Amino acid sequence: MGNMIKIGIADLNVCKAPDAITTLGLGSCVGVALYDRTTKTAGLVHVMLPDSTAIRVNSNAAKFADTGVDELIKRMEAMGVSKRNLVAKIAGGAKMFSFSDTSKVGNVGERNVQCVKARLKMHGIRLIAEDTGLNYGRTVEIYAENGDYIVKAVGKPAKTI
């Protein structure tokens, strides 16, 4: 087992085997993991919001589904990964608060998931597993050795997707 690299909210990183990357507390946020099994390279971005175009000043690419996925791909390609070898796994996008109306705020988790999926599709990256929605937070770990994406939630058994 190599190093466990921690990333924060609106943050991203990439690694090669034997290392792994983790992020804590995915509520409505989505953890997008990209993996290339030929080079044993993994990347993870902790996306907070669906769409960077809705906010004028956004210097942090990792914060948004669209720019976060783009930036993660760019970082992986810089490590010698071919985009056509990438597969994706996602977790998070929970509905953490119940609002009586169907306001945009109330369902940011679902919108994050939809925007991430649309961006992956645009890049031609296959989404092979997901653990999204419901109403609880998640902690995730992506292992560069084998592409295992482990999802943990309080009071639930860890699950590998």
Secondary structure per residue as TSV (DSSP state, phi and psi in degrees):
chain	resnum	aa	ss	phi	psi
A	1	M	-	360.0	129.5
A	2	G	-	-88.9	-147.9
A	3	N	-	-81.8	148.2
A	4	M	E	-102.3	110.0
A	5	I	E	-89.9	126.8
A	6	K	E	-97.7	135.9
A	7	I	E	-120.2	151.8
A	8	G	-	-95.1	-168.4
A	9	I	T	-70.4	138.7
A	10	A	T	58.9	45.5
A	11	D	-	-139.3	161.4
A	12	L	E	-151.5	161.2
A	13	N	E	-160.6	165.8
A	14	V	E	-133.1	157.0
A	15	C	E	-156.5	164.9
A	16	K	E	-115.4	159.1
A	17	A	T	-56.3	143.5
A	18	P	T	-93.2	15.0
A	19	D	-	-77.6	168.2
A	20	A	E	-142.5	162.3
A	21	I	E	-126.5	142.0
A	22	T	E	-133.6	153.1
A	23	T	E	-141.6	143.4
A	24	L	E	-102.3	154.9
A	25	G	E	63.8	48.0
A	26	L	E	-78.2	108.0
A	27	G	S	-96.9	-101.3
A	28	S	S	-76.6	-13.0
A	29	C	S	-67.3	159.6
A	30	V	E	-122.4	132.0
A	31	G	E	-94.7	111.3
A	32	V	E	-100.9	115.2
A	33	A	E	-104.8	130.6
A	34	L	E	-113.9	143.7
A	35	Y	E	-142.8	138.3
A	36	D	E	-122.9	111.9
A	37	R	T	-76.3	-23.2
A	38	T	T	-68.7	-37.6
A	39	T	T	-103.6	0.4
A	40	K	T	50.3	54.1
A	41	T	E	-117.7	134.9
A	42	A	E	-126.6	151.0
A	43	G	E	-140.0	151.7
A	44	L	E	-142.4	133.2
A	45	V	E	-125.4	136.6
A	46	H	E	-101.8	94.5
A	47	V	E	-86.2	129.1
A	48	M	-	-95.7	-40.2
A	49	L	B	-131.6	153.4
A	50	P	S	-71.5	-38.8
A	51	D	-	-141.8	114.0
A	52	S	G	-67.7	-23.6
A	53	T	G	-70.4	-16.1
A	54	A	G	-79.2	-11.7
A	55	I	-	-123.8	126.6
A	56	R	S	-67.8	-52.1
A	57	V	-	-101.0	107.6
A	58	N	-	-142.2	90.5
A	59	S	-	-80.0	-14.8
A	60	N	-	-98.4	99.9
A	61	A	G	-62.0	-34.8
A	62	A	G	-67.4	-17.3
A	63	K	G	-69.0	-27.2
A	64	F	B	-114.1	150.2
A	65	A	H	-58.6	-46.6
A	66	D	H	-67.9	-56.4
A	67	T	H	-72.7	-29.1
A	68	G	H	-65.7	-45.7
A	69	V	H	-63.3	-44.4
A	70	D	H	-58.3	-47.1
A	71	E	H	-64.9	-40.1
A	72	L	H	-63.3	-42.7
A	73	I	H	-60.7	-45.1
A	74	K	H	-58.3	-44.8
A	75	R	H	-64.7	-37.7
A	76	M	H	-71.7	-39.2
A	77	E	H	-63.2	-34.6
A	78	A	H	-65.0	-21.6
A	79	M	T	-92.6	9.6
A	80	G	T	92.4	12.0
A	81	V	-	-86.7	137.7
A	82	S	-	-88.8	129.5
A	83	K	G	-55.3	-34.0
A	84	R	G	-70.5	-12.2
A	85	N	G	-90.1	-5.6
A	86	L	-	-81.0	141.9
A	87	V	E	-124.5	158.2
A	88	A	E	-122.4	148.7
A	89	K	E	-135.6	141.0
A	90	I	E	-131.9	152.8
A	91	A	E	-147.7	154.6
A	92	G	E	111.1	-145.6
A	93	G	-	66.9	32.2
A	94	A	-	-74.9	158.1
A	95	K	-	-97.2	95.1
A	96	M	-	-81.0	-22.3
A	97	F	S	-132.4	142.4
A	98	S	-	-102.1	121.7
A	99	F	-	-104.6	143.2
A	100	S	S	-68.7	-36.6
A	101	D	S	-90.8	168.8
A	102	T	-	-97.0	54.6
A	103	S	-	-68.3	159.6
A	104	K	T	-59.0	-38.4
A	105	V	G	-61.1	-41.8
A	106	G	G	-62.4	-28.9
A	107	N	G	-123.8	39.7
A	108	V	H	-62.9	-31.9
A	109	G	H	-60.2	-48.3
A	110	E	H	-64.7	-39.5
A	111	R	H	-66.7	-37.2
A	112	N	H	-59.1	-46.9
A	113	V	H	-60.7	-47.3
A	114	Q	H	-60.8	-43.4
A	115	C	H	-68.0	-39.3
A	116	V	H	-61.8	-46.5
A	117	K	H	-61.3	-42.1
A	118	A	H	-63.9	-40.0
A	119	R	H	-68.3	-42.1
A	120	L	H	-61.2	-43.8
A	121	K	H	-61.8	-42.0
A	122	M	H	-58.8	-36.0
A	123	H	T	-86.0	-4.4
A	124	G	T	72.9	27.3
A	125	I	-	-99.7	125.4
A	126	R	E	-74.8	129.6
A	127	L	E	-89.1	113.3
A	128	I	E	-102.9	-12.8
A	129	A	E	-160.2	148.6
A	130	E	E	-151.7	151.3
A	131	D	E	-137.5	89.0
A	132	T	E	-130.9	167.8
A	133	G	-	81.9	-153.2
A	134	L	T	59.2	-157.7
A	135	N	T	-132.7	32.4
A	136	Y	-	-134.6	155.5
A	137	G	-	-78.5	159.5
A	138	R	E	-135.7	150.6
A	139	T	E	-115.9	137.5
A	140	V	E	-127.6	155.2
A	141	E	E	-138.3	132.2
A	142	I	E	-115.0	128.5
A	143	Y	E	-103.0	120.7
A	144	A	T	-68.7	-23.4
A	145	E	T	-61.9	-44.3
A	146	N	T	-135.9	-0.2
A	147	G	-	79.7	6.3
A	148	D	-	-61.5	131.4
A	149	Y	E	-116.2	106.7
A	150	I	E	-98.1	126.9
A	151	V	E	-112.4	124.8
A	152	K	E	-119.4	140.9
A	153	A	E	-141.6	146.6
A	154	V	T	-57.7	130.0
A	155	G	T	76.2	9.9
A	156	K	E	-129.3	150.2
A	157	P	E	-67.9	145.8
A	158	A	E	-61.9	144.0
A	159	K	E	-131.0	140.1
A	160	T	E	-101.5	124.8
A	161	I	-	-117.1	360.0
